[in-house]
Amino acid sequence: MAMPVVVRSSRPMSAAGSSFPIMDLDIDFKCPECGSLVKATVAEVARQATKRCRNGHSIRLVDQGGGARKAQRAMDDLDRALKRFGK
């Protein structure tokens, strides 16, 4: 069963002159065992890391289809295109 995920960033949304670091975004989700809040970054999802909730349940993060890496590549491509456009 898919769990709802909330994505937050503690960094400013506009990084003038550089690509937005998708991999640094924070993700909040609920432990499927006990429902406690678990925090991870998109980079941890891309690495398919294992996290533990505050009650000690082990949660394997899965990047289905490589979406985390694809999103960062898309942002990097956009950044390069905008830099070329400005020349």
Buried (B, 14 or more C-beta within 10 A) or exposed (E): EEEEEEEEBEEEEEEEEEBBBBBEBBBEBBBEEEEEEBEBBBBBBBBEBEBEBEEEBEBEBEBEEEEBBEBBEEBBEEBEEEEEEEE
